[in-house]
Structures are given as C-alpha cells and as structure tokens.
Amino acid sequence: SAGVGSGAASTAPASTPIPNVTTEQLRSQASMMENMDPAQLKQQAAMMRSMDPASIRRMNPMMANMTDEQIKAAADQMEMM
C-alpha cells in the first residue's frame, strides 16, 4: 500500500544529515555562538572560508562528519546571524 514507511525512519530532513555528536557538544557549540556578537560571527565565518574544509573537520568535532558544502553553509549561516 502507498505511503508505508515514508518518513518514519528519521525526523531529520534528508538534505541535512546530522553529524554524530553528543548533546553536550551541541549545547556547548550553541552557547558559544549565542555569546558571540555579529562581528565575531562574521570573523568566524571568514576564518572558516579561508581554511581547508579538511582542517576544519580535524579541529572541530562538531564538523567532523560534515561535507565541504555543509561547512560552507555553516559559514554562510553564521554570517547571517
């Protein structure tokens, strides 16, 4: 029958896979970003764009499983905050 099993496996959209991180890492990263002013967020985004994505993945456990495109999108999002 139609619709069986559709969307039931995951609540995350297929286009944005969530890296394998702990809740504590997520809280820590979110709180760090909340405490940054817009100029700091823009500076962080610029730094991310200037670095090789492989280096970012090695340095930041939150981004270890992200694709180059996802890292670029994260920088874009930081810049818009």
N, C-alpha and C positions, 0 to 999 in steps of 0.2 A: 504494500500500500504506500501511497505517496507521503512523503514527509517523515517517515520513520527514521529516527536517529539524526535528523537535521539539526545541527547546532547544539545538541545535547552534550557533546563531548567536552566543550570548552566555552567559557563565558568571555574569553578574550577574542577580539577581532582577529581574523586570520592574517591581516596585513601587518599587525604589530605584535610579533611574538615577545613574550616577556622573558628576559634573561633569568637564569637560575640564581636568585639572590635571596638572602634571608630577610625577614620582616625588619630586623634591626638595621640592616644595611639600608633598606628603603627609608625607614624613619630618619636615620642619620643624614642621608642624602637630601631628603625633603627639608629637614630642619636647617641644614646648611644653606640650601637655596633660598629658604624663606628669610634668612638673616642677611642675604646679600642685597645691596641696593642695585638699582638698574645699571649704574655704571660698572659695578663689579660683575654683574651678569654678562654685560656686553664684552667686558675684558676676558672673562672666562670663555665666552663663545668664540672670540677672536683667537684665543690661545688654542682652543680645540681645532679650529680651522687650520691653524698654522702647523699642527702636528700630524705626523703619520698616524692613521687610524689604528695600526697595529700597536704603536707605542701607547696610545690612549687605552686600548684594551688591556695591555700589560699593567699599566699604572692604576687603573680604576676598576676594581672588582665589579662595580655596578654595570660597567660597559663591556665586560669580558666576553660576553656572548652576542654582542651587537654587531650588525653588519656595518660596513662603511657608510651606507645610505642612512642607517638608523643613527649613527653617530653624528652625521651631518644634520639630520633632522633635529636631534637633541640640541645642537648648537643653534640652529635656527630658532627653536622654541625658547631657549634661554635669552636670545637677543630680543625676543618679542615681549618678555616679561617686564 
